[in-house]
């Protein structure tokens, strides 16, 4: 499981995929999201700008990203 620590109040879904190394570029993240392959908290998410907060879980291609509070 990949963990992303927030530097601000939230991170956008496409940015989280890139930060976790699950998407090489913003374009890759966009197409993964729009194709319905990404889930947030168990629900398929189609908004690439979806705001993720501490406690959210993202699933993509068998990988999980957990969003946590930052410093």
C-alpha positions in Angstrom: 0.0 0.0 0.0 1.3 3.4 -1.0 0.8 6.3 1.5 0.5 9.9 0.5 0.9 12.5 3.2 -1.0 15.7 2.6 0.9 19.0 2.4 -2.4 20.9 2.1 -6.0 20.2 3.0 -6.5 17.9 0.0 -4.9 16.4 -3.1 -6.7 15.9 -6.4 -7.2 12.3 -7.7 -5.0 12.7 -10.8 -2.2 14.2 -8.7 -2.4 11.3 -6.2 -2.0 8.7 -9.0 1.1 10.5 -10.3 2.5 11.0 -6.8 2.1 7.3 -6.0 3.8 6.4 -9.3 0.7 4.6 -10.6 0.5 7.0 -13.6 3.5 8.3 -15.5 1.8 11.5 -16.6 -1.3 13.6 -16.1 -2.6 12.2 -19.4 -2.1 8.7 -18.2 -3.9 9.5 -15.0 -6.8 11.2 -16.9 -7.4 8.2 -19.1 -7.2 5.7 -16.2 -9.8 7.7 -14.4 -12.1 8.4 -17.3 -12.0 4.7 -18.3 -13.6 3.8 -14.9 -10.5 1.9 -13.6 -10.0 4.0 -10.5 -12.0 3.6 -7.3 -12.2 6.0 -4.3 -13.5 4.6 -1.1 -14.9 1.6 -3.0 -16.8 3.7 -5.6 -15.8 4.1 -9.2 -14.7 7.7 -9.7 -14.8 9.5 -13.0 -13.7 13.0 -11.9 -10.0 13.5 -12.2 -10.2 16.6 -10.1 -11.9 14.8 -7.2 -10.5 16.1 -4.0 -9.1 13.5 -1.7 -8.8 14.1 2.1 -7.1 12.2 4.9 -8.6 8.8 5.3 -9.5 8.3 1.7 -8.5 5.1 -0.1 -7.8 5.0 -3.9 -7.6 1.7 -5.8 -6.1 1.2 -9.2 -4.8 -1.9 -11.0 -4.6 -3.9 -7.7 -2.7 -1.1 -5.9 -4.1 0.9 -3.0 -3.2 4.5 -2.0 -4.0 5.7 1.5 -4.3 9.5 2.0 -3.0 10.6 5.4 -2.6 13.9 7.3 0.8 15.6 6.6 3.2 17.1 9.0 
